[in-house]
Amino acid sequence: MANITDSQRTELEAAAFRRLVSHLRERTDVQNIDMMNLAGFCRNCLSNWYQEAANAAGIDLDKAGAREIVYGMAYEDWKDKYQTEASAEQKAAFAVSHKHD
């Protein structure tokens, strides 16, 4: 592994995060349920993690604010513009992949 400082690592991780968020904003055709079924996380998960990190750092960020950072707009607006109804197959795959014992 490259010899990098903690500061450089943080900068690189931040750049990768920004690129991921940008990519997800561009790929509005990719539904959250598909991301959950394939990868085990979605835009909402990412925004939850962002909110948790902000709150842990003493920054008062609510769920709506964190979602706006990830979605690039208010969550309700994104849902109205881009979210489609999940198919029976998508719902079944979600139920199987997210069973909790």
N, CA, C and O atoms as CSV, one atom per row, in Angstrom:
chain,resi,resn,atom,element,x,y,z
A,1,MET,N,N,0.838,-1.181,0.000
A,1,MET,CA,C,0.000,0.000,0.000
A,1,MET,C,C,0.884,1.245,0.000
A,1,MET,O,O,1.970,1.258,0.580
A,2,ALA,N,N,0.402,2.266,-0.650
A,2,ALA,CA,C,1.153,3.513,-0.729
A,2,ALA,C,C,1.353,4.105,0.660
A,2,ALA,O,O,0.509,3.956,1.544
A,3,ASN,N,N,2.466,4.767,0.829
A,3,ASN,CA,C,2.776,5.425,2.090
A,3,ASN,C,C,2.127,6.807,2.076
A,3,ASN,O,O,2.673,7.751,1.506
A,4,ILE,N,N,0.961,6.919,2.705
A,4,ILE,CA,C,0.248,8.194,2.729
A,4,ILE,C,C,-0.019,8.594,4.179
A,4,ILE,O,O,-0.116,7.751,5.071
A,5,THR,N,N,-0.132,9.883,4.378
A,5,THR,CA,C,-0.413,10.398,5.720
A,5,THR,C,C,-1.906,10.257,6.023
A,5,THR,O,O,-2.715,10.024,5.124
A,6,ASP,N,N,-2.251,10.398,7.284
A,6,ASP,CA,C,-3.663,10.362,7.667
A,6,ASP,C,C,-4.442,11.467,6.964
A,6,ASP,O,O,-5.578,11.258,6.539
A,7,SER,N,N,-3.833,12.633,6.845
A,7,SER,CA,C,-4.479,13.757,6.177
A,7,SER,C,C,-4.724,13.450,4.698
A,7,SER,O,O,-5.800,13.732,4.169
A,8,GLN,N,N,-3.721,12.871,4.037
A,8,GLN,CA,C,-3.885,12.500,2.634
A,8,GLN,C,C,-4.964,11.431,2.473
A,8,GLN,O,O,-5.768,11.489,1.543
A,9,ARG,N,N,-4.978,10.458,3.381
A,9,ARG,CA,C,-5.987,9.400,3.325
A,9,ARG,C,C,-7.382,10.002,3.447
A,9,ARG,O,O,-8.294,9.625,2.710
A,10,THR,N,N,-7.544,10.935,4.375
A,10,THR,CA,C,-8.836,11.597,4.553
A,10,THR,C,C,-9.233,12.350,3.290
A,10,THR,O,O,-10.390,12.295,2.873
A,11,GLU,N,N,-8.282,13.052,2.679
A,11,GLU,CA,C,-8.560,13.789,1.441
A,11,GLU,C,C,-8.969,12.842,0.320
A,11,GLU,O,O,-9.901,13.132,-0.430
A,12,LEU,N,N,-8.285,11.722,0.202
A,12,LEU,CA,C,-8.606,10.749,-0.841
A,12,LEU,C,C,-9.970,10.106,-0.601
A,12,LEU,O,O,-10.747,9.917,-1.537
A,13,GLU,N,N,-10.254,9.775,0.644
A,13,GLU,CA,C,-11.561,9.198,0.969
A,13,GLU,C,C,-12.679,10.194,0.678
A,13,GLU,O,O,-13.734,9.815,0.170
A,14,ALA,N,N,-12.450,11.458,0.995
A,14,ALA,CA,C,-13.448,12.493,0.718
A,14,ALA,C,C,-13.666,12.643,-0.783
A,14,ALA,O,O,-14.802,12.802,-1.232
A,15,ALA,N,N,-12.597,12.595,-1.553
A,15,ALA,CA,C,-12.716,12.699,-3.012
A,15,ALA,C,C,-13.487,11.508,-3.576
A,15,ALA,O,O,-14.328,11.672,-4.461
A,16,ALA,N,N,-13.203,10.321,-3.069
A,16,ALA,CA,C,-13.916,9.124,-3.531
A,16,ALA,C,C,-15.396,9.215,-3.157
A,16,ALA,O,O,-16.259,8.835,-3.949
A,17,PHE,N,N,-15.692,9.710,-1.966
A,17,PHE,CA,C,-17.079,9.876,-1.543
A,17,PHE,C,C,-17.806,10.865,-2.455
A,17,PHE,O,O,-18.927,10.609,-2.892
A,18,ARG,N,N,-17.156,12.000,-2.737
A,18,ARG,CA,C,-17.781,12.997,-3.614
A,18,ARG,C,C,-18.056,12.411,-4.992
A,18,ARG,O,O,-19.091,12.694,-5.594
A,19,ARG,N,N,-17.138,11.600,-5.488
A,19,ARG,CA,C,-17.328,10.970,-6.800
A,19,ARG,C,C,-18.475,9.971,-6.759
A,19,ARG,O,O,-19.259,9.896,-7.705
A,20,LEU,N,N,-18.586,9.210,-5.691
A,20,LEU,CA,C,-19.697,8.269,-5.537
A,20,LEU,C,C,-21.031,9.012,-5.510
A,20,LEU,O,O,-21.977,8.616,-6.191
A,21,VAL,N,N,-21.107,10.071,-4.738
A,21,VAL,CA,C,-22.342,10.852,-4.660
A,21,VAL,C,C,-22.678,11.436,-6.028
A,21,VAL,O,O,-23.836,11.397,-6.444
A,22,SER,N,N,-21.697,11.969,-6.725
A,22,SER,CA,C,-21.914,12.517,-8.063
A,22,SER,C,C,-22.429,11.439,-9.012
A,22,SER,O,O,-23.364,11.665,-9.780
A,23,HIS,N,N,-21.816,10.284,-8.947
A,23,HIS,CA,C,-22.224,9.164,-9.802
A,23,HIS,C,C,-23.677,8.771,-9.515
A,23,HIS,O,O,-24.458,8.563,-10.443
A,24,LEU,N,N,-24.034,8.671,-8.242
A,24,LEU,CA,C,-25.404,8.294,-7.892
A,24,LEU,C,C,-26.405,9.367,-8.309
A,24,LEU,O,O,-27.533,9.045,-8.680
A,25,ARG,N,N,-26.011,10.627,-8.255
A,25,ARG,CA,C,-26.904,11.700,-8.716
A,25,ARG,C,C,-27.130,11.607,-10.216
A,25,ARG,O,O,-28.228,11.885,-10.699
A,26,GLU,N,N,-26.100,11.219,-10.952
A,26,GLU,CA,C,-26.222,11.073,-12.405
A,26,GLU,C,C,-27.048,9.850,-12.781
A,26,GLU,O,O,-27.751,9.865,-13.791
A,27,ARG,N,N,-26.971,8.799,-11.986
A,27,ARG,CA,C,-27.638,7.532,-12.301
A,27,ARG,C,C,-29.007,7.443,-11.625
A,27,ARG,O,O,-29.262,6.558,-10.808
A,28,THR,N,N,-29.874,8.381,-11.987
A,28,THR,CA,C,-31.216,8.392,-11.416
A,28,THR,C,C,-32.043,7.201,-11.888
A,28,THR,O,O,-33.098,6.913,-11.324
A,29,ASP,N,N,-31.567,6.511,-12.922
A,29,ASP,CA,C,-32.260,5.314,-13.398
A,29,ASP,C,C,-32.068,4.128,-12.458
A,29,ASP,O,O,-32.840,3.170,-12.504
A,30,VAL,N,N,-31.060,4.183,-11.621
A,30,VAL,CA,C,-30.788,3.095,-10.681
A,30,VAL,C,C,-31.633,3.321,-9.432
A,30,VAL,O,O,-31.481,4.322,-8.731
A,31,GLN,N,N,-32.517,2.380,-9.174
A,31,GLN,CA,C,-33.430,2.481,-8.042
A,31,GLN,C,C,-32.756,2.017,-6.753
A,31,GLN,O,O,-31.894,1.138,-6.768
A,32,ASN,N,N,-33.159,2.619,-5.651
A,32,ASN,CA,C,-32.599,2.244,-4.351
A,32,ASN,C,C,-32.819,0.772,-4.031
A,32,ASN,O,O,-31.935,0.132,-3.461
A,33,ILE,N,N,-33.967,0.225,-4.383
A,33,ILE,CA,C,-34.231,-1.176,-4.066
A,33,ILE,C,C,-33.262,-2.085,-4.813
A,33,ILE,O,O,-32.846,-3.114,-4.280
A,34,ASP,N,N,-32.902,-1.722,-6.033
A,34,ASP,CA,C,-31.917,-2.516,-6.782
A,34,ASP,C,C,-30.550,-2.438,-6.118
A,34,ASP,O,O,-29.841,-3.440,-6.024
A,35,MET,N,N,-30.183,-1.251,-5.660
A,35,MET,CA,C,-28.913,-1.112,-4.943
A,35,MET,C,C,-28.919,-1.964,-3.679
A,35,MET,O,O,-27.931,-2.629,-3.370
A,36,MET,N,N,-30.028,-1.943,-2.951
A,36,MET,CA,C,-30.125,-2.748,-1.731
A,36,MET,C,C,-30.015,-4.232,-2.057
A,36,MET,O,O,-29.327,-4.976,-1.360
A,37,ASN,N,N,-30.693,-4.658,-3.116
A,37,ASN,CA,C,-30.677,-6.078,-3.477
A,37,ASN,C,C,-29.304,-6.539,-3.947
A,37,ASN,O,O,-28.906,-7.674,-3.686
A,38,LEU,N,N,-28.585,-5.669,-4.635
A,38,LEU,CA,C,-27.283,-6.058,-5.191
A,38,LEU,C,C,-26.108,-5.761,-4.262
A,38,LEU,O,O,-25.154,-6.537,-4.191
A,39,ALA,N,N,-26.182,-4.642,-3.556
A,39,ALA,CA,C,-25.011,-4.197,-2.794
A,39,ALA,C,C,-25.247,-4.107,-1.286
A,39,ALA,O,O,-24.297,-3.970,-0.515
A,40,GLY,N,N,-26.500,-4.184,-0.871
A,40,GLY,CA,C,-26.783,-4.115,0.557
A,40,GLY,C,C,-26.806,-2.709,1.130
A,40,GLY,O,O,-26.861,-2.535,2.347
A,41,PHE,N,N,-26.765,-1.702,0.264
A,41,PHE,CA,C,-26.897,-0.312,0.713
A,41,PHE,C,C,-27.501,0.497,-0.424
A,41,PHE,O,O,-27.506,0.067,-1.577
A,42,CYS,N,N,-28.011,1.681,-0.079
A,42,CYS,CA,C,-28.604,2.558,-1.088
A,42,CYS,C,C,-28.307,4.013,-0.722
A,42,CYS,O,O,-27.556,4.288,0.213
A,43,ARG,N,N,-28.897,4.920,-1.458
A,43,ARG,CA,C,-28.685,6.344,-1.194
A,43,ARG,C,C,-29.119,6.718,0.225
A,43,ARG,O,O,-28.467,7.523,0.890
A,44,ASN,N,N,-30.223,6.127,0.679
A,44,ASN,CA,C,-30.688,6.426,2.037
A,44,ASN,C,C,-29.681,5.958,3.071
A,44,ASN,O,O,-29.425,6.663,4.047
A,45,CYS,N,N,-29.105,4.778,2.872
A,45,CYS,CA,C,-28.076,4.281,3.794
A,45,CYS,C,C,-26.907,5.256,3.822
A,45,CYS,O,O,-26.409,5.609,4.891
A,46,LEU,N,N,-26.474,5.687,2.644
A,46,LEU,CA,C,-25.346,6.609,2.551
A,46,LEU,C,C,-25.657,7.909,3.291
A,46,LEU,O,O,-24.806,8.444,4.002
A,47,SER,N,N,-26.876,8.412,3.121
A,47,SER,CA,C,-27.237,9.649,3.820
A,47,SER,C,C,-27.324,9.420,5.331
A,47,SER,O,O,-26.982,10.309,6.111
A,48,ASN,N,N,-27.777,8.243,5.748
A,48,ASN,CA,C,-27.804,7.931,7.188
A,48,ASN,C,C,-26.391,7.911,7.759
A,48,ASN,O,O,-26.152,8.441,8.844
A,49,TRP,N,N,-25.460,7.305,7.037
A,49,TRP,CA,C,-24.067,7.246,7.497
A,49,TRP,C,C,-23.472,8.645,7.572
A,49,TRP,O,O,-22.716,8.956,8.493
A,50,TYR,N,N,-23.815,9.490,6.600
A,50,TYR,CA,C,-23.335,10.871,6.583
A,50,TYR,C,C,-23.870,11.615,7.808
A,50,TYR,O,O,-23.124,12.312,8.495
A,51,GLN,N,N,-25.167,11.461,8.071
A,51,GLN,CA,C,-25.778,12.112,9.228
A,51,GLN,C,C,-25.133,11.630,10.521
A,51,GLN,O,O,-24.828,12.440,11.397
A,52,GLU,N,N,-24.923,10.330,10.652
A,52,GLU,CA,C,-24.294,9.778,11.852
A,52,GLU,C,C,-22.894,10.357,12.058
A,52,GLU,O,O,-22.516,10.693,13.181
A,53,ALA,N,N,-22.127,10.472,10.974
A,53,ALA,CA,C,-20.773,11.027,11.076
A,53,ALA,C,C,-20.823,12.496,11.487
A,53,ALA,O,O,-20.035,12.941,12.322
A,54,ALA,N,N,-21.755,13.245,10.893
A,54,ALA,CA,C,-21.892,14.660,11.248
A,54,ALA,C,C,-22.266,14.804,12.718
A,54,ALA,O,O,-21.662,15.594,13.444
A,55,ASN,N,N,-23.252,14.049,13.147
A,55,ASN,CA,C,-23.694,14.128,14.542
A,55,ASN,C,C,-22.585,13.720,15.499
A,55,ASN,O,O,-22.432,14.328,16.558
A,56,ALA,N,N,-21.803,12.692,15.142
A,56,ALA,CA,C,-20.680,12.253,15.985
A,56,ALA,C,C,-19.619,13.343,16.099
A,56,ALA,O,O,-18.896,13.413,17.093
A,57,ALA,N,N,-19.530,14.198,15.070
A,57,ALA,CA,C,-18.568,15.296,15.081
A,57,ALA,C,C,-19.148,16.554,15.724
A,57,ALA,O,O,-18.510,17.607,15.722
A,58,GLY,N,N,-20.364,16.443,16.277
A,58,GLY,CA,C,-20.987,17.583,16.934
A,58,GLY,C,C,-21.708,18.523,15.990
A,58,GLY,O,O,-22.055,19.640,16.374
A,59,ILE,N,N,-21.938,18.088,14.762
A,59,ILE,CA,C,-22.637,18.900,13.763
A,59,ILE,C,C,-24.105,18.491,13.760
A,59,ILE,O,O,-24.424,17.310,13.620
A,60,ASP,N,N,-24.990,19.459,13.913
A,60,ASP,CA,C,-26.423,19.186,13.953
A,60,ASP,C,C,-26.955,19.072,12.526
A,60,ASP,O,O,-27.276,20.076,11.890
A,61,LEU,N,N,-27.043,17.848,12.038
A,61,LEU,CA,C,-27.550,17.583,10.692
A,61,LEU,C,C,-28.690,16.592,10.824
A,61,LEU,O,O,-28.520,15.515,11.396
A,62,ASP,N,N,-29.862,16.956,10.293
A,62,ASP,CA,C,-30.995,16.045,10.383
A,62,ASP,C,C,-31.072,15.148,9.146
A,62,ASP,O,O,-30.307,15.305,8.195
A,63,LYS,N,N,-32.010,14.211,9.185
A,63,LYS,CA,C,-32.158,13.237,8.102
A,63,LYS,C,C,-32.430,13.928,6.765
A,63,LYS,O,O,-31.838,13.570,5.747
A,64,ALA,N,N,-33.322,14.914,6.767
A,64,ALA,CA,C,-33.654,15.619,5.528
A,64,ALA,C,C,-32.430,16.327,4.951
A,64,ALA,O,O,-32.213,16.306,3.740
A,65,GLY,N,N,-31.643,16.945,5.806
A,65,GLY,CA,C,-30.438,17.635,5.345
A,65,GLY,C,C,-29.414,16.678,4.769
A,65,GLY,O,O,-28.795,16.963,3.744
A,66,ALA,N,N,-29.236,15.543,5.428
A,66,ALA,CA,C,-28.284,14.544,4.935
A,66,ALA,C,C,-28.746,13.966,3.604
A,66,ALA,O,O,-27.936,13.748,2.703
A,67,ARG,N,N,-30.044,13.719,3.482
A,67,ARG,CA,C,-30.559,13.187,2.213
A,67,ARG,C,C,-30.392,14.202,1.087
A,67,ARG,O,O,-30.095,13.826,-0.047
A,68,GLU,N,N,-30.578,15.467,1.386
A,68,GLU,CA,C,-30.400,16.488,0.353
A,68,GLU,C,C,-28.949,16.531,-0.117
A,68,GLU,O,O,-28.692,16.771,-1.297
A,69,ILE,N,N,-28.007,16.303,0.777
A,69,ILE,CA,C,-26.594,16.263,0.400
A,69,ILE,C,C,-26.338,15.110,-0.564
A,69,ILE,O,O,-25.619,15.274,-1.549
A,70,VAL,N,N,-26.918,13.953,-0.290
A,70,VAL,CA,C,-26.688,12.777,-1.132
A,70,VAL,C,C,-27.492,12.846,-2.427
A,70,VAL,O,O,-26.958,12.564,-3.500
A,71,TYR,N,N,-28.757,13.214,-2.340
A,71,TYR,CA,C,-29.622,13.224,-3.521
A,71,TYR,C,C,-29.428,14.465,-4.395
A,71,TYR,O,O,-29.751,14.441,-5.583
A,72,GLY,N,N,-28.908,15.538,-3.820
A,72,GLY,CA,C,-28.742,16.772,-4.582
A,72,GLY,C,C,-30.020,17.585,-4.671
A,72,GLY,O,O,-30.076,18.584,-5.389
A,73,MET,N,N,-31.037,17.169,-3.953
A,73,MET,CA,C,-32.335,17.845,-3.906
A,73,MET,C,C,-33.103,17.258,-2.724
A,73,MET,O,O,-32.664,16.286,-2.108
A,74,ALA,N,N,-34.228,17.845,-2.423
A,74,ALA,CA,C,-35.058,17.290,-1.352
A,74,ALA,C,C,-35.455,15.865,-1.725
A,74,ALA,O,O,-35.760,15.579,-2.883
A,75,TYR,N,N,-35.450,14.985,-0.746
A,75,TYR,CA,C,-35.751,13.570,-0.980
A,75,TYR,C,C,-37.117,13.378,-1.635
A,75,TYR,O,O,-37.250,12.581,-2.563
A,76,GLU,N,N,-38.126,14.097,-1.165
A,76,GLU,CA,C,-39.470,13.970,-1.746
A,76,GLU,C,C,-39.472,14.376,-3.213
A,76,GLU,O,O,-40.164,13.760,-4.024
A,77,ASP,N,N,-38.707,15.403,-3.564
A,77,ASP,CA,C,-38.608,15.812,-4.968
A,77,ASP,C,C,-37.964,14.713,-5.802
A,77,ASP,O,O,-38.425,14.419,-6.905
A,78,TRP,N,N,-36.890,14.099,-5.276
A,78,TRP,CA,C,-36.214,13.017,-6.001
A,78,TRP,C,C,-37.170,11.855,-6.211
A,78,TRP,O,O,-37.251,11.301,-7.307
A,79,LYS,N,N,-37.890,11.489,-5.164
A,79,LYS,CA,C,-38.845,10.376,-5.281
A,79,LYS,C,C,-39.898,10.674,-6.339
A,79,LYS,O,O,-40.222,9.810,-7.154
A,80,ASP,N,N,-40.431,11.892,-6.331
A,80,ASP,CA,C,-41.453,12.268,-7.309
A,80,ASP,C,C,-40.920,12.216,-8.735
A,80,ASP,O,O,-41.635,11.810,-9.651
A,81,LYS,N,N,-39.672,12.625,-8.927
A,81,LYS,CA,C,-39.093,12.683,-10.273
A,81,LYS,C,C,-38.570,11.344,-10.774
A,81,LYS,O,O,-38.700,11.039,-11.959
A,82,TYR,N,N,-37.977,10.532,-9.887
A,82,TYR,CA,C,-37.200,9.387,-10.357
A,82,TYR,C,C,-37.597,8.022,-9.804
A,82,TYR,O,O,-37.323,7.003,-10.439
A,83,GLN,N,N,-38.224,7.978,-8.656
A,83,GLN,CA,C,-38.508,6.662,-8.068
A,83,GLN,C,C,-39.690,6.008,-8.763
A,83,GLN,O,O,-40.723,6.637,-8.989
A,84,THR,N,N,-39.523,4.742,-9.096
A,84,THR,CA,C,-40.601,3.972,-9.706
A,84,THR,C,C,-41.122,2.962,-8.689
A,84,THR,O,O,-40.456,2.663,-7.698
A,85,GLU,N,N,-42.299,2.452,-8.941
A,85,GLU,CA,C,-42.879,1.430,-8.069
A,85,GLU,C,C,-42.048,0.161,-8.187
A,85,GLU,O,O,-41.741,-0.288,-9.292
A,86,ALA,N,N,-41.690,-0.406,-7.065
A,86,ALA,CA,C,-40.909,-1.645,-7.066
A,86,ALA,C,C,-41.776,-2.788,-7.585
A,86,ALA,O,O,-42.951,-2.909,-7.241
A,87,SER,N,N,-41.168,-3.613,-8.414
A,87,SER,CA,C,-41.883,-4.772,-8.960
A,87,SER,C,C,-42.000,-5.859,-7.898
A,87,SER,O,O,-41.328,-5.818,-6.867
A,88,ALA,N,N,-42.853,-6.818,-8.165
A,88,ALA,CA,C,-42.994,-7.961,-7.254
A,88,ALA,C,C,-41.666,-8.696,-7.121
A,88,ALA,O,O,-41.321,-9.168,-6.038
A,89,GLU,N,N,-40.921,-8.794,-8.220
A,89,GLU,CA,C,-39.623,-9.467,-8.201
A,89,GLU,C,C,-38.617,-8.710,-7.332
A,89,GLU,O,O,-37.874,-9.320,-6.563
A,90,GLN,N,N,-38.595,-7.397,-7.455
A,90,GLN,CA,C,-37.689,-6.584,-6.638
A,90,GLN,C,C,-38.028,-6.720,-5.155
A,90,GLN,O,O,-37.139,-6.856,-4.315
A,91,LYS,N,N,-39.311,-6.682,-4.849
A,91,LYS,CA,C,-39.747,-6.803,-3.456
A,91,LYS,C,C,-39.404,-8.179,-2.894
A,91,LYS,O,O,-38.983,-8.296,-1.743
A,92,ALA,N,N,-39.585,-9.220,-3.709
A,92,ALA,CA,C,-39.265,-10.580,-3.259
A,92,ALA,C,C,-37.768,-10.726,-3.016
A,92,ALA,O,O,-37.352,-11.320,-2.022
A,93,ALA,N,N,-36.957,-10.183,-3.924
A,93,ALA,CA,C,-35.499,-10.248,-3.757
A,93,ALA,C,C,-35.076,-9.494,-2.504
A,93,ALA,O,O,-34.181,-9.934,-1.783
A,94,PHE,N,N,-35.714,-8.365,-2.245
A,94,PHE,CA,C,-35.399,-7.588,-1.048
A,94,PHE,C,C,-35.745,-8.381,0.212
A,94,PHE,O,O,-34.971,-8.406,1.169
A,95,ALA,N,N,-36.897,-9.020,0.206
A,95,ALA,CA,C,-37.323,-9.800,1.375
A,95,ALA,C,C,-36.346,-10.931,1.670
A,95,ALA,O,O,-36.061,-11.222,2.832
A,96,VAL,N,N,-35.834,-11.567,0.622
A,96,VAL,CA,C,-34.890,-12.672,0.804
A,96,VAL,C,C,-33.530,-12.156,1.263
A,96,VAL,O,O,-32.928,-12.717,2.178
A,97,SER,N,N,-33.050,-11.096,0.634
A,97,SER,CA,C,-31.698,-10.616,0.935
A,97,SER,C,C,-31.612,-9.837,2.244
A,97,SER,O,O,-30.515,-9.601,2.750
A,98,HIS,N,N,-32.732,-9.445,2.785
A,98,HIS,CA,C,-32.710,-8.642,4.010
A,98,HIS,C,C,-33.500,-9.287,5.137
A,98,HIS,O,O,-34.115,-8.604,5.955
A,99,LYS,N,N,-33.474,-10.610,5.165
A,99,LYS,CA,C,-34.094,-11.337,6.276
A,99,LYS,C,C,-33.268,-11.121,7.525
A,99,LYS,O,O,-32.039,-11.180,7.493
A,100,HIS,N,N,-33.940,-10.878,8.595
A,100,HIS,CA,C,-33.254,-10.734,9.879
A,100,HIS,C,C,-33.689,-11.875,10.774
A,100,HIS,O,O,-34.883,-12.101,10.969
A,101,ASP,N,N,-32.710,-12.600,11.322
A,101,ASP,CA,C,-33.020,-13.745,12.190
A,101,ASP,C,C,-33.536,-13.304,13.530
A,101,ASP,O,O,-33.845,-14.141,14.378
